Amino acid sequence: MLFDMLGDLVVGSHFLDLCAGTGAVGIEALSRGAKRVVFVELDGRCIETIKTNLLLTKLFERAKVVKGDARRKLPQLLAEGERFDIVFLDPPYGTDLALQLMTWLENHLKFLQGCRLVVVQQLAKEILPERVGNLVAFEHRRVGEHVLRFYSPRGDWGDEE
């Protein structure tokens, strides 16, 4: 459902898969035409899975895999000059990590370029505010027991700050 909703926005995009897990979302973004995907994941076993899957799919050259805590890696990526059109967050359920990462992104909007879209996947019973500073929710889609929450500055893809 995520990629059906994103459609052509993925093509040519710079995509960030935060709390990437096995990397399935980022690898799907690459397979649908993302120019580049950066995967950030804390778990070493998941990092190895991401690397293996990138090699198997022959997509490794368009990817960067970063091991570490997303809260610490976001400032590092910003300092390295990384910018992203789409940020996908799938933080561990039952934590406030989604809100922490959203707050950081809102305070560093220059980290977002192009369509400037942030998508958060959570359990449907978990709550995120409709607005985190200038990041405004404009769509929610429930998928079973999960929900995809779509945010952008001022609540619309590509609006100016």
C-alpha positions in Angstrom: 0.0 0.0 0.0 2.8 2.4 0.8 4.3 2.3 -2.7 0.9 2.5 -4.3 0.3 5.7 -2.4 3.8 7.1 -3.2 3.6 6.2 -6.9 6.0 8.2 -9.1 7.3 10.2 -6.1 9.8 7.4 -5.5 11.3 7.5 -9.0 14.6 9.4 -8.8 14.2 10.2 -5.1 16.7 10.1 -2.3 15.0 7.9 0.3 15.9 7.4 3.9 14.9 4.1 5.6 15.2 4.8 9.4 15.0 1.9 11.8 15.3 -0.1 8.7 15.0 -3.6 10.2 15.6 -6.0 7.3 15.6 -3.2 4.8 12.5 -4.4 2.9 11.0 -0.9 2.5 14.2 0.7 1.3 15.0 -2.2 -1.1 11.4 -1.9 -2.5 12.1 1.9 -3.0 15.2 1.1 -5.0 13.4 -1.5 -7.1 10.7 1.1 -7.8 13.3 3.6 -9.1 14.7 5.5 -6.1 18.0 7.0 -7.1 19.5 6.3 -3.7 18.5 4.8 -0.3 20.3 5.2 3.0 19.4 2.5 5.5 19.9 3.3 9.2 19.6 0.3 11.6 20.9 -0.4 15.1 20.8 -4.2 15.1 23.9 -5.8 13.6 22.0 -8.9 12.4 19.6 -6.7 10.5 22.5 -4.8 9.0 24.0 -8.0 7.6 20.5 -9.0 6.2 20.2 -5.6 4.5 23.7 -6.0 3.0 23.0 -9.5 1.8 19.7 -8.6 0.3 21.2 -5.6 -1.5 23.9 -7.8 -3.0 21.3 -10.4 -4.0 19.2 -7.8 -5.7 22.2 -6.1 -7.3 21.1 -2.8 -5.8 24.1 -2.3 -3.4 25.7 0.5 -5.6 22.7 2.8 -5.0 22.6 2.2 -1.3 24.4 3.3 1.9 24.0 1.1 5.0 24.6 2.8 8.4 24.8 1.0 11.7 23.7 2.9 14.7 21.0 4.7 16.7 18.9 6.8 14.4 18.9 9.7 16.9 22.7 9.8 16.6 23.0 9.1 12.9 20.6 11.8 11.7 22.9 14.7 12.7 25.8 12.8 11.2 24.0 12.4 7.9 23.1 16.1 7.9 26.7 17.0 8.5 27.7 14.8 5.6 25.4 16.8 3.3 22.8 14.1 2.9 19.3 15.3 1.9 16.2 13.3 1.4 12.9 13.5 -0.5 11.2 10.8 1.5 12.0 9.6 5.0 10.4 6.4 6.2 10.3 5.7 9.9 9.5 2.3 11.4 10.7 2.7 15.0 10.3 -0.1 17.6 6.7 -0.2 18.7 5.7 1.0 22.2 8.5 3.7 22.4 8.5 7.4 21.9 11.2 7.1 19.3 8.9 8.2 16.4 8.1 11.5 18.1 11.8 12.1 18.9 12.8 11.5 15.3 9.9 13.6 14.0 10.9 16.4 16.3 14.5 16.3 15.1 13.4 16.3 11.4 11.1 19.3 12.1 14.0 21.2 13.7 16.1 20.4 10.6 13.8 20.8 7.7 16.7 21.5 5.4 17.4 17.8 5.7 14.3 17.3 3.5 14.3 18.2 -0.2 11.9 17.7 -3.1 8.6 16.4 -2.0 9.7 16.6 1.6 7.6 13.7 2.8 7.9 11.8 6.2 6.1 8.5 6.6 5.7 6.8 10.0 4.6 3.2 10.4 3.3 2.4 13.8 0.8 0.1 15.5 -2.7 1.6 15.0 -3.2 1.9 18.7 -0.1 4.2 19.0 -0.6 7.9 18.8 1.4 10.7 17.1 0.3 14.3 17.1 -1.3 15.6 13.9 1.4 18.4 13.9 5.0 18.3 15.0 6.0 21.9 14.5 5.8 22.5 10.8 5.4 18.9 9.9 1.7 18.3 9.5 -0.1 15.0 9.0 -2.2 14.9 5.9 -3.0 11.2 5.5 -3.4 8.1 7.6 -3.9 4.7 6.2 -4.6 1.7 8.4 -3.2 -1.6 7.2 -4.3 -4.4 9.6 -3.0 -3.6 13.0 -0.6 -0.9 11.6 -1.1 2.6 10.4 0.9 4.6 7.9 1.0 8.3 8.9 2.1 10.8 6.2 3.6 14.2 7.1 5.1 17.1 5.2 5.8 20.7 6.0 2.5 22.5 6.1 0.7 19.2 5.4 1.0 18.9 1.6 3.7 17.3 -0.6 6.1 19.9 -1.9 4.6 23.1 -0.2 7.1 25.8 0.7 7.9 26.5 4.3 
